[in-house]
């Protein structure tokens, strides 16, 4: 937002001259393109130059290599002379780099990339038309957050609108996927649909046909994006067209309620549909019935806590969400199933840009340890294996791990993954399954008990399931933090005080992975500190004793 002052000062200065009409007519069209790696930004720039050249307009493009927080990114700048030149006329001098505040059209294939360029001062509120994709490719900071670290897309769009002359937002990535093409074709159609450049639609389509690669799919994506970016009667319709060709990324249409969930309130059923499907796919139908039984318990507790309004059944709804995520926990069987799924191979082929006749090789590097192996064994055998590993570590030996390199696209590697994925039936008898179910039951009992005191307290305990995420040590640490909160809730404390305590502890546990903020909140609230982590033992060699070792 600090860029508002230079924008306000730059535009009036640019418009002052002795003959104001001439510069406004003669200045070239300036287009700035921001595309992430692999999205065809270079192809898009070439198409624009070829389009202008075919129509007799001098044009040139330059690329500016850069690095984005998600992947490699290159910014492309295109200048097009505002009118065709007669044969033999001297070629005009065009700019090689964009000038802040002097961009006619800016297009970005990702929402945060658009906001970053607005913040850098490239966009002018008096001059620039912005076409941005509503899709997100999350940054590293957003991904590593223990809580919900995603930036608010609505705020990003409002920011872009505030500092641009006009703004058109639709999902470029979903539009390209629906047409079976790449984002560059959709971006080409989006630029044409704005009406900024004085070229007929047939000229745009002829450029795609002349490329000779994926012509039909590119033309489909071009047509959909042209329609989505065409000017609308109102700003709201232009910014978010209801009749857009593709839904927002990740959007899921609620499926009809199945007989199994027919008894639940309507406000909860759209959450139960994907939750039940996830749990049944993870294990079996019986596991899905257990999922619904647990939700019925919380639904009954919520009705008892607030029989009049039930707060729109928000407690049951959030519980259904987090219970599905927890019950479908990540273990070696699930990892193997995901790695050998057809959807994964399709996604990798799409992301790498492999053609149908290209040979694709996917090599997975796996390093399962004792904890992952013991999780599939019966509890008694798992305990023996962990004691064996503890004795090895106490003797100064490194952790026992198995480094594996599997070619998932080879027969041997694929069969190994399928064999591991087929162990789903053994999961119920494993130590990890028993441990997860015991933790879930402990969580449910705490929510049921809290619901007898206060609905808001029960809801806060439900939200504590956000601590359970990831895998390995991150997952174990989250469960330890949750169990510490549940086991040390002071008895006799008022419900509103308990509410603040639970909320503060949960937010502190999500603040940093090391748990320093969580420990501070525990001290401030007078709660017992977490048990210290076991430090690795160092055993002195006998040869060191003669050198003063103790």
C-alpha distance (Angstrom), angle and dihedral (degrees) to the residues before:
residue distance angle dihedral
X1 . . .
X2 3.79 . .
X3 3.78 87.4 .
X4 3.80 93.3 72.1
X5 3.82 93.0 87.8
X6 3.83 97.2 55.2
X7 3.80 89.9 44.9
X8 3.78 91.6 53.4
X9 3.77 92.7 49.2
X10 3.81 98.8 40.4
X11 3.80 100.2 56.2
X12 3.84 98.9 53.8
X13 3.81 91.5 47.2
X14 3.81 90.8 51.7
X15 3.81 91.8 53.3
X16 3.83 96.5 52.1
X17 3.83 115.1 98.3
X18 3.79 141.1 124.2
X19 3.80 91.7 -100.6
X20 3.82 105.3 28.8
X21 3.81 96.0 -179.6
X22 3.80 96.1 60.6
X23 3.82 99.9 57.9
X24 3.80 92.2 46.1
X25 3.80 89.9 54.7
X26 3.79 100.3 37.4
X27 3.80 101.6 43.7
X28 3.80 114.1 104.5
X29 3.77 126.5 -110.4
X30 3.81 108.2 -99.8
X31 3.80 120.5 -155.3
X32 3.80 126.4 -178.2
X33 3.82 119.1 -164.4
X34 3.81 124.8 -164.2
X35 3.79 114.5 -172.4
X36 3.78 130.7 161.5
X37 3.77 120.8 -121.5
X38 3.78 116.0 -67.4
X39 3.80 96.0 16.5
X40 3.80 96.7 107.5
X41 3.80 101.1 -107.9
X42 3.80 90.4 151.0
X43 3.79 91.8 51.9
X44 3.80 90.1 50.0
X45 3.82 91.8 53.2
X46 3.81 90.8 48.4
X47 3.80 90.9 50.4
X48 3.80 91.8 52.3
X49 3.81 92.3 50.2
X50 3.79 91.7 46.8
X51 3.81 91.1 48.0
X52 3.79 92.3 53.1
X53 3.79 93.2 43.7
X54 3.80 92.5 50.7
X55 3.81 89.0 53.9
X56 3.80 93.1 48.1
X57 3.82 97.7 -103.6
X58 3.82 115.5 131.3
X59 3.80 110.8 -125.5
X60 3.77 141.8 163.8
X61 3.78 138.0 -176.7
X62 3.78 135.7 -153.8
X63 3.79 131.8 -169.9
X64 3.78 127.5 -138.2
X65 3.82 112.5 -159.0
X66 3.77 115.5 -141.2
X67 3.76 144.3 152.9
X68 3.80 125.0 -111.6
X69 3.80 126.0 -163.6
X70 3.80 91.8 -111.2
X71 3.80 104.7 39.0
X72 3.78 141.4 -31.7
X73 3.79 112.5 -50.0
X74 3.78 133.3 -170.0
X75 3.78 123.9 -165.6
X76 3.80 115.6 -143.6
X77 3.78 123.9 -156.3
X78 3.82 122.7 -161.9
X79 3.81 128.0 -173.4
X80 3.79 121.2 -169.9
X81 3.81 124.0 -171.1
X82 3.83 109.1 -116.8
X83 3.80 95.7 -125.0
X84 3.80 138.7 25.7
X85 3.78 118.0 -95.2
X86 3.80 124.2 -132.5
X87 3.77 118.6 -116.9
X88 3.81 112.6 -77.5
X89 3.80 94.9 17.6
X90 3.81 115.6 136.9
X91 3.79 115.4 -96.2
X92 3.81 111.7 -109.5
X93 3.78 122.0 -121.6
X94 3.80 110.2 -108.2
X95 3.78 128.8 -167.1
X96 3.80 123.2 -98.4
X97 3.80 99.0 -155.8
X98 3.80 135.6 33.8
X99 3.78 119.7 -102.1
X100 3.81 118.1 -140.0
X101 3.78 111.2 -105.1
X102 3.82 93.9 11.4
X103 3.79 101.2 90.0
X104 3.81 118.6 119.5
X105 3.81 96.9 -168.8
X106 3.77 130.2 15.2
X107 3.80 121.6 -173.9
X108 3.80 127.1 -175.6
X109 3.79 129.8 -176.4
X110 3.83 92.7 -149.6
X111 3.79 130.1 44.7
X112 3.79 100.2 -130.3
X113 3.82 90.9 47.8
X114 3.80 87.6 58.0
X115 3.79 91.4 49.7
X116 3.82 91.5 48.3
X117 3.80 91.7 55.5
X118 3.78 91.0 47.2
X119 3.79 89.3 52.1
X120 3.82 91.6 48.7
X121 3.82 89.7 60.4
X122 3.80 99.3 -111.5
X123 3.81 93.6 121.3
X124 3.80 124.1 74.5
X125 3.79 123.7 -152.5
X126 3.81 89.0 -148.5
X127 3.79 99.8 45.6
X128 3.81 117.2 16.3
X129 3.78 126.8 93.4
X130 3.80 108.9 -159.9
X131 3.79 124.6 -154.3
X132 3.81 110.3 -172.9
X133 3.76 135.1 172.8
X134 3.79 117.1 -122.9
X135 3.82 89.8 -145.9
X136 3.80 119.6 106.3
X137 3.78 132.9 -146.0
X138 3.78 101.6 -166.2
X139 3.80 120.0 -125.6
X140 3.78 123.0 -124.7
X141 3.81 90.4 -105.1
X142 3.79 90.8 53.7
X143 3.80 92.6 48.4
X144 3.80 98.7 48.2
X145 3.80 94.9 49.6
X146 3.80 111.7 115.8
X147 3.81 89.1 -143.5
X148 3.79 130.0 35.3
X149 3.79 100.2 -51.4
X150 3.80 96.5 169.3
X151 3.77 118.1 127.8
X152 3.79 115.3 -119.1
X153 3.81 107.1 -99.5
X154 3.80 91.6 -159.4
X155 3.80 90.9 58.3
X156 3.81 91.1 47.3
X157 3.81 91.2 53.2
X158 3.81 91.9 47.3
X159 3.81 89.4 50.6
X160 3.80 92.0 51.5
X161 3.80 92.5 47.3
X162 3.79 92.0 50.0
X163 3.81 94.2 57.5
X164 3.82 100.8 37.4
X165 3.78 133.3 73.5
X166 3.78 90.9 -126.4
X167 3.77 133.7 -9.4
X168 3.80 131.6 -152.4
X169 3.80 116.4 -170.2
X170 3.80 126.1 -175.7
X171 3.78 135.6 136.9
X172 3.79 105.2 -84.3
X173 3.81 93.4 175.2
X174 3.82 93.6 52.6
X175 3.80 90.7 45.0
X176 3.80 90.4 54.5
X177 3.81 92.1 46.6
X178 3.78 93.2 49.7
X179 3.80 89.1 54.4
X180 3.79 94.2 43.4
X181 3.79 93.1 -120.0
X182 3.81 140.6 105.6
X183 3.83 127.1 -84.9
X184 3.81 93.0 -108.1
X185 3.82 91.3 68.7
X186 3.80 91.2 50.3
X187 3.81 91.1 47.1
X188 3.81 89.9 50.7
X189 3.79 89.6 54.4
X190 3.81 91.4 45.5
X191 3.81 91.6 55.4
X192 3.78 91.1 48.5
X193 3.79 92.7 47.2
X194 3.80 92.3 57.9
X195 3.81 90.1 67.6
X196 3.80 92.5 -136.0
X197 3.80 95.9 126.4
X198 3.83 119.9 61.2
X199 3.80 97.4 -127.7
X200 3.79 129.0 119.0
X201 3.78 117.9 -115.3
X202 3.80 90.7 -116.8
X203 3.80 89.1 62.0
X204 3.78 91.5 54.4
X205 3.78 92.7 49.4
X206 3.81 92.1 47.3
X207 3.80 89.9 59.2
X208 3.81 90.2 56.4
X209 3.80 91.8 47.7
X210 3.80 90.7 50.3
X211 3.81 90.5 56.6
X212 3.81 89.8 68.2
X213 3.83 94.4 -154.5
X214 3.79 122.8 108.9
X215 3.78 89.6 -22.6
X216 3.80 98.8 164.8
X217 3.80 95.0 48.0
X218 3.80 92.1 43.7
X219 3.79 91.2 51.7
X220 3.81 90.3 51.0
X221 3.79 91.8 51.7
X222 3.81 90.4 44.0
X223 3.81 92.3 53.6
X224 3.80 94.1 47.4
X225 3.80 93.1 49.3
X226 3.82 92.0 44.6
X227 3.80 88.8 57.1
X228 3.82 93.5 44.9
X229 3.82 94.6 51.8
X230 3.81 97.8 40.6
X231 3.82 112.9 119.0
X232 3.79 114.2 -91.1
X233 3.80 129.2 -154.7
X234 3.81 91.6 -109.3
X235 3.77 132.9 36.4
X236 3.77 91.6 -124.1
X237 3.79 92.5 56.0
X238 3.79 91.2 47.7
X239 3.77 92.9 49.5
X240 3.79 97.2 48.1
X241 3.80 112.8 11.4
X242 3.77 111.1 -159.1
X243 3.75 92.1 -152.8
X244 3.80 93.1 53.1
X245 3.76 117.2 148.8
X246 3.77 96.2 -120.2
X247 3.81 133.5 35.6
X248 3.75 122.2 -122.7
X249 3.77 115.3 -75.8
X250 3.75 111.7 -86.0
X251 3.78 93.9 11.7
X252 3.79 112.7 151.2
X253 3.77 122.4 -162.9
X254 3.81 111.2 -137.7
X255 3.77 110.3 -106.5
X256 3.80 120.7 -135.9
X257 3.80 112.8 -83.9
X258 3.79 111.9 -95.9
X259 3.79 121.9 -136.5
X260 3.80 90.1 -104.6
X261 3.81 92.9 63.2
X262 3.79 98.9 33.8
X263 3.80 92.5 106.1
X264 3.80 94.7 59.9
X265 3.83 124.1 90.5
X266 3.79 117.2 -88.6
X267 3.81 90.2 -117.1
X268 3.80 89.7 63.7
X269 3.79 103.5 38.2
X270 3.80 97.4 79.6
X271 3.81 88.1 57.8
X272 3.79 93.2 46.0
X273 3.80 94.1 55.1
X274 3.83 97.3 65.8
X275 3.81 91.5 31.9
X276 3.79 93.9 55.3
X277 3.81 91.5 44.4
X278 3.80 91.2 51.7
X279 3.79 94.3 49.3
X280 3.81 94.7 45.8
X281 3.80 91.3 47.9
X282 3.80 89.0 50.4
X283 3.81 94.5 53.9
X284 3.82 124.1 -17.1
X285 3.82 145.7 -66.8
X286 3.79 92.4 -76.0
X287 3.79 89.9 57.1
X288 3.80 88.1 51.6
X289 3.81 90.2 53.8
X290 3.81 89.3 52.1
X291 3.81 88.1 52.1
X292 3.81 91.4 54.7
X293 3.81 93.0 44.5
X294 3.79 90.9 55.3
X295 3.81 91.3 49.1
X296 3.80 90.5 51.0
X297 3.80 89.1 55.8
X298 3.79 92.3 54.5
X299 3.80 92.1 41.7
X300 3.81 89.6 55.0
X301 3.82 90.8 47.1
X302 3.80 90.8 50.6
X303 3.80 92.1 50.7
X304 3.80 89.9 51.3
X305 3.81 91.3 48.2
X306 3.81 93.9 51.1
X307 3.81 110.7 7.5
X308 3.81 93.4 169.2
X309 3.80 104.5 54.9
X310 3.81 106.9 -3.5
X311 3.83 86.1 -157.1
X312 3.79 90.0 -93.0
X313 3.83 88.5 -57.5
X314 3.82 88.8 -75.9
X315 3.80 91.0 150.3
X316 3.81 93.5 55.1
X317 3.78 91.2 44.2
X318 3.81 95.0 52.5
X319 3.80 90.9 43.0
X320 3.81 90.5 54.0
X321 3.80 90.3 52.0
X322 3.81 97.7 50.0
X323 3.80 94.5 37.8
X324 3.82 91.1 57.7
X325 3.81 90.9 50.4
X326 3.79 92.7 47.8
X327 3.81 97.2 44.4
X328 3.82 90.5 51.1
X329 3.80 92.7 56.1
X330 3.79 122.7 170.4
X331 3.79 115.3 -100.7
X332 3.80 134.2 150.9
X333 3.81 91.8 -85.9
X334 3.80 93.4 53.9
X335 3.81 92.4 44.4
X336 3.80 90.9 52.3
X337 3.80 91.5 47.4
X338 3.81 92.1 52.0
X339 3.80 93.4 46.6
X340 3.81 94.5 54.2
X341 3.80 97.4 40.5
X342 3.80 120.4 120.5
X343 3.81 91.1 -127.5
X344 3.77 90.2 59.7
X345 3.80 93.1 53.0
X346 3.80 90.2 48.2
X347 3.81 91.8 49.7
X348 3.80 93.8 48.9
X349 3.80 91.3 48.1
X350 3.79 90.3 49.8
X351 3.81 94.6 46.6
X352 3.79 94.0 47.4
X353 3.80 91.9 47.6
X354 3.80 92.4 -124.7
X355 3.77 114.8 170.6
X356 3.82 121.1 -130.1
X357 3.81 91.6 -102.9
X358 3.84 94.8 46.9
X359 3.79 120.9 105.3
X360 3.79 110.4 -123.4
X361 3.79 123.3 -160.6
X362 3.81 122.1 -166.9
X363 3.80 118.1 -170.9
X364 3.82 118.3 -170.5
X365 3.78 121.1 -157.9
X366 3.80 110.0 -152.0
X367 3.80 129.6 -179.8
X368 3.81 110.7 -177.8
X369 3.79 116.7 -178.3
X370 3.77 137.1 -162.8
X371 3.81 92.4 -80.0
X372 3.81 92.9 56.8
X373 3.80 93.1 45.5
X374 3.81 93.8 45.0
X375 3.78 90.2 51.6
X376 3.81 90.5 70.2
X377 3.80 95.0 46.4
X378 3.82 125.7 86.1
X379 3.82 112.1 -87.5
X380 3.81 95.4 -106.0
X381 3.79 93.3 50.1
X382 3.80 90.8 43.1
X383 3.81 91.2 54.5
X384 3.82 90.8 50.7
X385 3.81 91.1 49.9
X386 3.81 92.3 49.6
X387 3.81 91.1 49.2
X388 3.80 88.5 50.9
X389 3.80 90.1 51.7
X390 3.82 91.1 47.0
X391 3.82 90.3 54.4
X392 3.80 90.1 49.9
X393 3.81 91.5 51.0
X394 3.79 91.3 46.3
X395 3.80 88.1 54.9
X396 3.80 89.0 58.1
X397 3.79 96.3 -104.6
X398 3.82 120.6 140.0
X399 3.76 121.9 -104.4
X400 3.78 112.8 -77.5
X401 3.83 107.9 -113.2
X402 3.77 133.7 158.4
X403 3.79 114.9 -136.7
X404 3.80 108.7 -152.2
X405 3.78 130.7 -177.2
X406 3.79 111.7 -165.8
X407 3.77 125.8 -177.3
X408 3.80 98.7 -145.2
X409 3.80 91.1 -167.4
X410 3.80 93.6 56.9
X411 3.78 123.2 84.0
X412 3.80 93.2 -118.1
X413 3.79 95.6 47.8
X414 3.79 94.4 43.1
X415 3.81 92.5 49.8
X416 3.81 90.0 49.3
X417 3.80 90.9 54.5
X418 3.80 92.5 44.4
X419 3.80 90.7 50.0
X420 3.78 91.1 52.2
X421 3.81 91.4 45.9
X422 3.81 89.2 51.5
X423 3.83 90.1 64.4
X424 3.80 89.1 82.8
X425 3.82 90.3 113.0
X426 3.81 90.9 59.8
X427 3.79 92.0 53.9
X428 3.83 93.8 83.8
X429 3.81 90.7 58.2
X430 3.81 94.4 47.6
X431 3.78 128.4 105.4
X432 3.82 93.4 -123.3
X433 3.82 92.0 55.7
X434 3.81 92.0 49.9
X435 3.82 91.5 47.6
X436 3.81 93.5 50.0
X437 3.81 92.9 48.5
X438 3.81 91.6 49.7
X439 3.82 90.6 51.1
X440 3.81 91.7 48.1
X441 3.80 91.9 50.6
X442 3.81 90.2 49.7
X443 3.81 89.4 52.6
X444 3.82 93.1 47.6
X445 3.80 92.7 49.8
X446 3.80 90.5 52.3
X447 3.81 91.1 51.5
X448 3.79 92.5 48.2
X449 3.79 91.4 49.9
X450 3.82 92.6 46.9
X451 3.81 90.9 50.2
X452 3.81 88.9 63.7
X453 3.83 88.4 61.0
X454 3.79 106.2 34.0
X455 3.82 136.3 -11.6
X456 3.82 93.2 -141.6
X457 3.82 91.7 53.4
X458 3.81 90.9 51.7
X459 3.79 89.4 49.5
X460 3.82 91.6 51.9
X461 3.80 90.8 51.4
X462 3.81 88.3 50.4
X463 3.79 90.6 53.7
X464 3.81 89.3 52.6
X465 3.82 86.2 80.1
X466 3.82 85.2 80.2
X467 3.80 84.9 81.0
X468 3.83 89.6 68.6
X469 3.78 107.2 82.1
X470 3.76 143.0 115.5
X471 3.77 123.2 26.3
X472 3.78 140.0 -91.7
X473 3.81 116.4 16.9
X474 3.83 92.7 -6.9
X475 3.80 91.2 58.0
X476 3.80 93.1 45.2
X477 3.80 91.9 49.1
X478 3.79 91.1 51.7
X479 3.79 92.1 51.9
X480 3.79 91.1 47.5
X481 3.81 90.5 53.0
X482 3.79 92.1 48.3
X483 3.80 92.4 48.5
X484 3.81 90.6 48.1
X485 3.81 90.5 54.8
X486 3.80 93.1 47.6
X487 3.80 95.3 45.8
X488 3.80 97.1 48.4
X489 3.80 104.4 45.1
X490 3.82 103.6 135.6
X491 3.79 114.0 -114.4
X492 3.77 116.6 -126.5
X493 3.82 95.6 22.6
X494 3.80 117.1 136.0
X495 3.80 116.5 -99.3
X496 3.81 94.4 -116.6
X497 3.81 91.3 51.1
X498 3.80 90.8 48.5
X499 3.79 88.5 49.5
X500 3.81 92.1 56.3
X501 3.80 91.7 44.4
X502 3.81 94.6 52.4
X503 3.79 93.3 43.7
X504 3.79 92.9 48.4
X505 3.79 93.0 47.7
X506 3.81 92.4 47.8
X507 3.79 94.1 49.4
X508 3.81 90.8 45.7
X509 3.81 91.9 51.4
X510 3.81 89.1 53.3
X511 3.80 93.4 47.2
X512 3.81 98.4 77.9
X513 3.76 135.8 3.9
X514 3.82 94.5 -132.1
X515 3.81 91.2 61.3
X516 3.80 97.1 -128.8
X517 3.82 92.9 133.2
X518 3.80 90.5 45.7
X519 3.80 91.0 53.1
X520 3.81 90.8 48.6
X521 3.82 92.1 52.6
X522 3.80 90.4 48.7
X523 3.81 90.2 53.7
X524 3.80 93.5 46.0
X525 3.80 91.9 49.6
X526 3.79 93.3 47.3
X527 3.81 93.1 -116.9
X528 3.81 122.7 144.9
X529 3.79 113.5 -89.1
X530 3.75 120.8 -112.9
X531 3.81 114.7 -94.3
X532 3.81 110.4 -95.8
X533 3.74 117.3 -102.4
X534 3.75 115.4 -103.3
X535 3.79 109.4 -100.6
X536 3.80 117.9 -138.9
X537 3.79 111.3 -103.8
X538 3.77 120.4 -121.9
X539 3.78 115.6 -148.3
X540 3.78 117.4 -157.6
X541 3.76 117.0 -129.9
X542 3.78 115.9 -120.5
X543 3.80 89.6 -121.3
X544 3.81 89.3 60.6
X545 3.79 93.8 59.2
X546 3.77 90.5 72.9
X547 3.81 90.3 56.3
X548 3.79 95.7 57.8
X549 3.80 97.1 -80.7
X550 3.79 115.2 150.7
